[in-house]
Amino acid sequence: MREVFVIGTGQSDFGKTPERSAAQLGREAALEAIEDAGIRPADLQGVFSSRVFDAMVTSQSIMKDIGVARIEMVNVENACSGGATAVRSLYKDVAAGFIDIGIAIGVESMTTSPVAGKLIPPDKDDLDGQMGLTMPVLFALQARRLMETHGATPEDFAQVSVKAHDFGALNPRAQYRKRFTVEEVLGSRMIADPITLLQCCPNTDGAAAVVLASAEVAQRYSDLPIRIAGSALVSGEQDFRRPDVTSMPAGQRAAQLAYEQAGVSPSDVDVVELHDAFASEEIVHYEDLGLCERGEGVDLLRSGATSLGGRIPVNPSGGLLSLGHPLAASGVRTIADITNQLRGRAGDVQVPDARVGLAQMLGGVVNGMDVAAASVHVLTR
Amino acid sequence: MREVFVIGTGQSDFGKTPERSAAQLGREAALEAIEDAGIRPADLQGVFSSRVFDAMVTSQSIMKDIGVARIEMVNVENACSGGATAVRSLYKDVAAGFIDIGIAIGVESMTTSPVAGKLIPPDKDDLDGQMGLTMPVLFALQARRLMETHGATPEDFAQVSVKAHDFGALNPRAQYRKRFTVEEVLGSRMIADPITLLQCCPNTDGAAAVVLASAEVAQRYSDLPIRIAGSALVSGEQDFRRPDVTSMPAGQRAAQLAYEQAGVSPSDVDVVELHDAFASEEIVHYEDLGLCERGEGVDLLRSGATSLGGRIPVNPSGGLLSLGHPLAASGVRTIADITNQLRGRAGDVQVPDARVGLAQMLGGVVNGMDVAAASVHVLTR
């Protein structure tokens, strides 16, 4: 397989913008990525987009006003991993030599969706859903278990949100650029004990895009192409009702596969973007990604290692909690943000001399499975 | 790139079955394809599904009760070409060597969808939609033009539907197993002049699946693997308002690419399955696929060459008009049906000694584009 590089990134502002269509948001991100890559739209040989809610030929809707046609366009969905799946689909096409350059886009217009963010009646097959096992409840169960097994406290979970908002306050693209104290986070409305409102990601409109290219094409356009050294996408175990819910096997396996392909170990990683839809899960991901030993996630958080200026900053973008979470956009946005960290372009949240970064995203729970789609990409300078 | 073979096919009955979930329909098709291939579910290394309406981690929802997990699962959407896009995505993964065997599934539960088949207000960007340019109207404009330029008559269009129902009456999986006369077709309710109700495909629930494998794996399981000799997916031109709407450039280009890759010419093709969502378009596809010279599509139809027992039967399954059109399922089902024609397993509609077959599907119109996604697969015995 050929090496594949990110040569351009783009993003819309994240927030609530019901006046703008999904195609408009996607177009903004795509045009920024195209300009950043220094290419012309007509150079693109493939387009892979993801939109989870209300999707219909998303790539084509975005591209028609950019003047791109007559090439392969694919639209993918994988819940919160949808955007990462679009990137990986494009990555595989470039790696295998089907095409030399293409764009991956993730977009969501959640405020205009008749479905997103609404209380959707669960499938008639979905017994867990029928019993009330919605996303916040699922993660609340995991959080309660972390309190039993890891000695985690509600203050620890709140601290994840405080950290996210400390970072997000520095990100001009973030939905919420406001700092909170642990007390404020704990004092916000209870959603599913111990998860309070400020420990849940918001509903967000937004889009992100990356341009990927083969080595030969990347060298033509970029002084500092960032290599996708490892890419993995795996579905989870079939039984979420397993003895230990403080690990998510799909996320762990995806990380192992990506590390192995990249030839790096967790200790090599300088910066991480991950799925913090609910604050407490970040502690689980520390362990599943190997950023610390099993059982030491709370200690890693408390040490400040994952905060601004720490040894291994996690979610310097502000994460889903503060930057916002337009579902399918997040899996592309994390890869774009890691790319910009490795290019030294991360502004106020730059991790000094970052050389290896990791973007993780988890998507969906099908009743009986841990995670429907877990994706990990390891990027290197 | 490696050669890729179809080694198993499966399908649910097509029809209106609101009592069955999309996951159930998908599971039925998948299990039939797995059994037909003679593999165990655990042999699968990748799953690609498509569902256009109300999709959310479709692959995983289908596979959880089949006992498949811990592998890559992707969900794609490309309007009516969604299923063909799932097949092509899997095809590329096997061809490139990412995996050796996998399954592609298309499924739609249109009768239970809050969206499918309903009159959806067009996007605010979609000026054509705002003006009333819905699918039947779009194809009616094309049909009127065929009457001007090709000497086509309403009776010709009705004959396409008569032919489809003649075939569908012989297909035990078809939604409508009933023959109609030209008079009955013309006498049904007018939808968009000259298109009457019986010249429009119905709303359908259903699923289809194919198992693809590399040569080495295919030889292990199959006595008669069918090769995917050509695979193409392209988006259309940006301007539908072009001088000649009696050709659809995306479909034409996809066919050229697939023929070229397969090293066959249109005259080599023994049997075709194509997108006949509206009867009149079939005449356009005859020409775009090169089954006859430009301008001679009506003559080809009138000659009976594309009917049962003709030189080049088109839609022996009954097509979208009679077999039914569960959107994302159709692109997989056409490839499964062509496979079974080449395996000599097509029952009462078997084309004698068929050696080369073509499956075409067109998906979506974005305002200003001819077709959002056109797919053509050429299969050989």
Boltz contact constraints between the chains, C-beta under 6 A:
constraints:
  - contact:
      token1: [A, 21]
      token2: [B, 125]
      max_distance: 6.0
  - contact:
      token1: [A, 23]
      token2: [B, 125]
      max_distance: 6.0
  - contact:
      token1: [A, 55]
      token2: [B, 77]
      max_distance: 6.0
  - contact:
      token1: [A, 57]
      token2: [B, 79]
      max_distance: 6.0
  - contact:
      token1: [A, 57]
      token2: [B, 364]
      max_distance: 6.0
  - contact:
      token1: [A, 57]
      token2: [B, 366]
      max_distance: 6.0
  - contact:
      token1: [A, 57]
      token2: [B, 372]
      max_distance: 6.0
  - contact:
      token1: [A, 60]
      token2: [B, 235]
      max_distance: 6.0
  - contact:
      token1: [A, 60]
      token2: [B, 366]
      max_distance: 6.0
  - contact:
      token1: [A, 60]
      token2: [B, 372]
      max_distance: 6.0
  - contact:
      token1: [A, 61]
      token2: [B, 366]
      max_distance: 6.0
  - contact:
      token1: [A, 64]
      token2: [B, 238]
      max_distance: 6.0
  - contact:
      token1: [A, 64]
      token2: [B, 366]
      max_distance: 6.0
  - contact:
      token1: [A, 64]
      token2: [B, 368]
      max_distance: 6.0
  - contact:
      token1: [A, 64]
      token2: [B, 369]
      max_distance: 6.0
  - contact:
      token1: [A, 69]
      token2: [B, 235]
      max_distance: 6.0
  - contact:
      token1: [A, 69]
      token2: [B, 237]
      max_distance: 6.0
  - contact:
      token1: [A, 69]
      token2: [B, 238]
      max_distance: 6.0
  - contact:
      token1: [A, 72]
      token2: [B, 233]
      max_distance: 6.0
  - contact:
      token1: [A, 73]
      token2: [B, 235]
      max_distance: 6.0
  - contact:
      token1: [A, 74]
      token2: [B, 76]
      max_distance: 6.0
  - contact:
      token1: [A, 74]
      token2: [B, 85]
      max_distance: 6.0
  - contact:
      token1: [A, 75]
      token2: [B, 77]
      max_distance: 6.0
  - contact:
      token1: [A, 75]
      token2: [B, 78]
      max_distance: 6.0
  - contact:
      token1: [A, 76]
      token2: [B, 74]
      max_distance: 6.0
  - contact:
      token1: [A, 76]
      token2: [B, 76]
      max_distance: 6.0
  - contact:
      token1: [A, 77]
      token2: [B, 55]
      max_distance: 6.0
  - contact:
      token1: [A, 77]
      token2: [B, 75]
      max_distance: 6.0
  - contact:
      token1: [A, 78]
      token2: [B, 75]
      max_distance: 6.0
  - contact:
      token1: [A, 79]
      token2: [B, 57]
      max_distance: 6.0
  - contact:
      token1: [A, 85]
      token2: [B, 74]
      max_distance: 6.0
  - contact:
      token1: [A, 96]
      token2: [B, 96]
      max_distance: 6.0
  - contact:
      token1: [A, 125]
      token2: [B, 21]
      max_distance: 6.0
  - contact:
      token1: [A, 125]
      token2: [B, 23]
      max_distance: 6.0
  - contact:
      token1: [A, 233]
      token2: [B, 72]
      max_distance: 6.0
  - contact:
      token1: [A, 235]
      token2: [B, 60]
      max_distance: 6.0
  - contact:
      token1: [A, 235]
      token2: [B, 69]
      max_distance: 6.0
  - contact:
      token1: [A, 235]
      token2: [B, 73]
      max_distance: 6.0
  - contact:
      token1: [A, 237]
      token2: [B, 69]
      max_distance: 6.0
  - contact:
      token1: [A, 238]
      token2: [B, 64]
      max_distance: 6.0
  - contact:
      token1: [A, 238]
      token2: [B, 69]
      max_distance: 6.0
  - contact:
      token1: [A, 364]
      token2: [B, 57]
      max_distance: 6.0
  - contact:
      token1: [A, 366]
      token2: [B, 57]
      max_distance: 6.0
  - contact:
      token1: [A, 366]
      token2: [B, 60]
      max_distance: 6.0
  - contact:
      token1: [A, 366]
      token2: [B, 61]
      max_distance: 6.0
  - contact:
      token1: [A, 366]
      token2: [B, 64]
      max_distance: 6.0
  - contact:
      token1: [A, 368]
      token2: [B, 64]
      max_distance: 6.0
  - contact:
      token1: [A, 369]
      token2: [B, 64]
      max_distance: 6.0
  - contact:
      token1: [A, 372]
      token2: [B, 57]
      max_distance: 6.0
  - contact:
      token1: [A, 372]
      token2: [B, 60]
      max_distance: 6.0
